[in-house]
Amino acid sequence: MILSGSAKLAGVLGWPVAHSRSPRLHGFWLERHGIDGAYLPLPVRPDRFADAVRALRDLGFRGGNVTIPHKEAAFAVCDRVSRRAERAGAVNTLIFDADGAIIGDNTDGWGFLESLRAALPDFTFVGRTAVLLGAGGAARAIAAALLDEGAQVALVNRTPERAEALAKALGGTITAHACDAAGALFPAADLLINATALGMMGRPSPPLPLERLPERAIVADIVYVPRRTGLLRAAEGRGLRTVGGLGMLLHQARPGFAAWFGIDPVVDGELEAFVSADIPEMDEGA
Ligand SMILES: NC(=O)c1ccc[n+]([C@@H]2O[C@H](COP(=O)([O-])OP(=O)(O)OC[C@H]3O[C@@H](n4cnc5c(N)ncnc54)[C@H](OP(=O)(O)O)[C@@H]3O)[C@@H](O)[C@H]2O)c1
């Protein structure tokens, strides 16, 4: 990579950030399109976040992605946010405009929907029932995106009060439930989504009565390390269609790349294989 003096710059702000696959992902697209630009890992301590964002803007960066634990702080530092960031209550994509304004977007929920559309082109969301496990930042973005597409959402969370607060904040066709009520929701589910931290490396997938899901149900897990979680393997074993979390990661990156580097990039098998090569397929210990 050789940069000119007018190279376009972006990066991912996180703490820590070493685990992030975003530099690899954006680096692939930059190389594919021969763009004079770079995308960097940017480790930023939480107490330095707002100053770091303003400094990047002042240094001429085009913007960047925001990951754990900064997504809510990013929302607060923005001059303007998109409607979907407003709905998600968090920002994962920052864009610095020509006037120096800091604009925030949240592409997580959209990225999830796009990954489903790519994997299952015939699937539509209107009138479908989704059982969504989790009430954290990712669950909120996904719930908002599903509701905006006309789906019904049953939110299930270990801490039911958190699910109730989220359902109230989003409004519309969404209900909140405790974990022990999940099985009763399964027979009506078109879509089951794990948006909890369970299933990540070293953390077994949630024990769920998958036998209660109808044949038509699709099981999605947004965890992507490992790529084939215990939940996905159990659902495959039942003959259900599954969608892993890597697609969401790849698709959520597209709007940022387009804004910073001027090309709407494509998610294809070559990109997927390149990013996958860095991620274990299964947690052998789980
Ligand atoms: N594919 C992608 O592009 C993508 C994007 C973002 C996030 N993710 C993944 O999504 C997951 C959630 O991320 P997040 O940012 O939403 O995290 P978060 O805000 O910290 O929320 C974590 C969620 O997991 C639940 N949880 C944690 N430990 C649990 C346990 N032992 N038993 C039951 N529930 C448990 C929490 O329940 P409580 O409310 O009860 O604590 C909460 O609902 C992570 O695995 C992350 O890697 C993937």
The ligand as an SDF file (V2000), in Angstrom:
LIG
                    3D

 48 52  0  0  0  0  0  0  0  0999 V2000
  -22.3820   -9.8730   13.7290 N   0  0  0  0  0  0  0  0  0  0  0  0
  -22.1790   -8.5930   14.0440 C   0  0  0  0  0  0  0  0  0  0  0  0
  -21.8840   -7.7500   13.1870 O   0  0  0  0  0  0  0  0  0  0  0  0
  -22.3310   -8.1550   15.4700 C   0  0  0  0  0  0  0  0  0  0  0  0
  -22.4940   -6.7880   15.7810 C   0  0  0  0  0  0  0  0  0  0  0  0
  -22.6460   -6.4090   17.1240 C   0  0  0  0  0  0  0  0  0  0  0  0
  -22.6320   -7.3870   18.1250 C   0  0  0  0  0  0  0  0  0  0  0  0
  -22.4660   -8.6950   17.7810 N   0  0  0  0  0  0  0  0  0  0  0  0
  -22.4720   -9.7400   18.8300 C   0  0  0  0  0  0  0  0  0  0  0  0
  -23.7050   -9.6190   19.5320 O   0  0  0  0  0  0  0  0  0  0  0  0
  -23.5570  -10.0010   20.8880 C   0  0  0  0  0  0  0  0  0  0  0  0
  -24.1800   -8.9380   21.7940 C   0  0  0  0  0  0  0  0  0  0  0  0
  -23.5070   -7.7100   21.5950 O   0  0  0  0  0  0  0  0  0  0  0  0
  -24.0220   -6.3610   22.3020 P   0  0  0  0  0  0  0  0  0  0  0  0
  -23.1590   -5.2740   21.8010 O   0  0  0  0  0  0  0  0  0  0  0  0
  -25.5010   -6.2320   22.1700 O   0  0  0  0  0  0  0  0  0  0  0  0
  -23.6570   -6.6670   23.8420 O   0  0  0  0  0  0  0  0  0  0  0  0
  -24.3410   -6.0680   25.1650 P   0  0  0  0  0  0  0  0  0  0  0  0
  -24.9390   -4.7350   24.8990 O   0  0  0  0  0  0  0  0  0  0  0  0
  -23.3260   -6.2200   26.2260 O   0  0  0  0  0  0  0  0  0  0  0  0
  -25.5710   -7.0910   25.4640 O   0  0  0  0  0  0  0  0  0  0  0  0
  -25.2970   -8.4120   25.8540 C   0  0  0  0  0  0  0  0  0  0  0  0
  -26.5830   -9.2260   25.8780 C   0  0  0  0  0  0  0  0  0  0  0  0
  -26.2390  -10.5910   26.1680 O   0  0  0  0  0  0  0  0  0  0  0  0
  -26.9520  -11.0200   27.3470 C   0  0  0  0  0  0  0  0  0  0  0  0
  -26.0950  -11.9390   28.1030 N   0  0  0  0  0  0  0  0  0  0  0  0
  -24.7940  -11.7840   28.4220 C   0  0  0  0  0  0  0  0  0  0  0  0
  -24.3560  -12.8390   29.1360 N   0  0  0  0  0  0  0  0  0  0  0  0
  -25.4360  -13.6750   29.2720 C   0  0  0  0  0  0  0  0  0  0  0  0
  -25.6390  -14.9270   29.9350 C   0  0  0  0  0  0  0  0  0  0  0  0
  -24.6340  -15.5490   30.5900 N   0  0  0  0  0  0  0  0  0  0  0  0
  -26.8720  -15.4960   29.8810 N   0  0  0  0  0  0  0  0  0  0  0  0
  -27.8770  -14.8870   29.2140 C   0  0  0  0  0  0  0  0  0  0  0  0
  -27.7520  -13.6890   28.5840 N   0  0  0  0  0  0  0  0  0  0  0  0
  -26.5430  -13.1000   28.6180 C   0  0  0  0  0  0  0  0  0  0  0  0
  -27.2380   -9.7440   28.1030 C   0  0  0  0  0  0  0  0  0  0  0  0
  -28.3190   -9.9680   29.0110 O   0  0  0  0  0  0  0  0  0  0  0  0
  -28.5540   -9.0010   30.2910 P   0  0  0  0  0  0  0  0  0  0  0  0
  -29.3000   -7.8030   29.7890 O   0  0  0  0  0  0  0  0  0  0  0  0
  -29.3620   -9.8660   31.2150 O   0  0  0  0  0  0  0  0  0  0  0  0
  -27.1830   -8.6720   30.8280 O   0  0  0  0  0  0  0  0  0  0  0  0
  -27.5880   -8.7910   26.9510 C   0  0  0  0  0  0  0  0  0  0  0  0
  -28.9020   -9.0260   26.4970 O   0  0  0  0  0  0  0  0  0  0  0  0
  -22.0650  -10.2190   21.0850 C   0  0  0  0  0  0  0  0  0  0  0  0
  -21.8150  -11.6000   21.0150 O   0  0  0  0  0  0  0  0  0  0  0  0
  -21.4250   -9.5370   19.9000 C   0  0  0  0  0  0  0  0  0  0  0  0
  -20.2150  -10.1590   19.5020 O   0  0  0  0  0  0  0  0  0  0  0  0
  -22.3290   -9.1020   16.4880 C   0  0  0  0  0  0  0  0  0  0  0  0
  1  2  1  0
  2  3  2  0
  2  4  1  0
  4  5  1  0
  4 48  2  0
  5  6  2  0
  6  7  1  0
  7  8  2  0
  8  9  1  0
  8 48  1  0
  9 10  1  0
  9 46  1  0
 10 11  1  0
 11 12  1  0
 11 44  1  0
 12 13  1  0
 13 14  1  0
 14 15  2  0
 14 16  1  0
 14 17  1  0
 17 18  1  0
 18 19  2  0
 18 20  1  0
 18 21  1  0
 21 22  1  0
 22 23  1  0
 23 24  1  0
 23 42  1  0
 24 25  1  0
 25 26  1  0
 25 36  1  0
 26 27  1  0
 26 35  1  0
 27 28  2  0
 28 29  1  0
 29 30  1  0
 29 35  2  0
 30 31  1  0
 30 32  2  0
 32 33  1  0
 33 34  2  0
 34 35  1  0
 36 37  1  0
 36 42  1  0
 37 38  1  0
 38 39  2  0
 38 40  1  0
 38 41  1  0
 42 43  1  0
 44 45  1  0
 44 46  1  0
 46 47  1  0
M  CHG  2   8   1  16  -1
M  END
$$$$
